[in-house]
Amino acid sequence: MLGAIDDDEFVKQLLEEFDKEFWEGMEHIRNGLKTGELEQAKVAAHSMKGSAAVFGATQLSEAAKVLEYALKEGKTDVEELGKAADKIEKCFKEADREKIVEAMV
């Protein structure tokens, strides 16, 4: 039973770290789009894409990929890029936590 408690605590910590890194990434994305620092937003989207894929959050990873590639292609339409960022946030909020936990253990 003690092992299960330790495992539960470990998973909880991983989820908290995943959440923390997501919101930090979103801050970099939103700030980059707001200030015109599009490279900052692109790097954050790239990082988020990889992290989400590792944790099995496929839709989140794909949404981050859309923004990353739009920025790589040189798109600068703030409204369009903002919608892509909104989609990332929506996918995060809808992410299947059980699937993420399964990918962690």
N, C-alpha and C positions, 0 to 999 in steps of 0.2 A: 504493500500500500504506500509506503514511503516513496518508492520509485515513481508511482503514479503522481504523487503530489509534486515531486521534483519535475517530472515531465510537464505537468500542467503549468507550473510556474515558469518553466523554460519557454513553453509555447506562448504564454501570456507576455513574457518579456520580448520575444521575437515579434509578436503582433504589435506591441507598443512601439518597438523600434521601426517596424515597417510603416506604421501610421505617422510617426514623427518624421521619418525621412520623406514620406509622401508630402506632408504639409510644408516641409522646408523646400522641397522641389517645386511645389505649386507657388510658393512665395517667390522663388527665383524666376519662374515662368511669368507670373503676373507682373512682377517688378520689371523684368526684361522687356515685356511687351509695352508696359506703360512708359518706360523711359527710353525705348528705342534700342536698348541693349539686347538685340536679338540673338547674339551669340550666347549670352547668358541663358536665355530661354531655350535655345537649341541644346546646349549642354545639359541642362536640367531635364529636358524631355528625353534625351538619349539615355541618361542615367535612370530615369523613371521607367523607361521602356524595358531596360535590362532587368532591373529589380523586380518589376511586375512579372516578367516572364519566368524568372527564377522561382517566384512564389506561386506560380500557376494562375495568376490573374490575367488571363489571356486578353480579355476585352480592354482592360486598362493598358496593357502593353501595346495593343493595336492603336488605341486612341493616342497614346504618347508618340507612337511611330508616325501617325498622321501629322502631328504638329512638328515633330523633328524634321520630317521630309519636306514639309511646306517651307520651313525655315532654311533647309539646305538648298532648296530650289530658289531661294531669294525672294520668297513672297513677303510682302510688307503690309498688306491690307490688315490693319489692326482689328477691324471688325471680324474678318474671316479668321484670323489667328486667335482672337478672343473666343470665338465659338468653338474652335478646336480645344482651347484650354478648358472651356466649360464642359465639353464632352469628357475630357480626362477626369475632371472632378466628379462628374455624374457616374462614370464607370467605377471610380474608387468607392463611391458611396454605395453602389450596387454590387460590389465585389462579393463573391461567395466566400465568407470567412472560413467555412469548413474546408473548402478546397485549398485555401491558403494554408491552413493548419496542416492538412494532409501533405502538402508539398514541403513543409518545414520538418516533419518528423520522418 
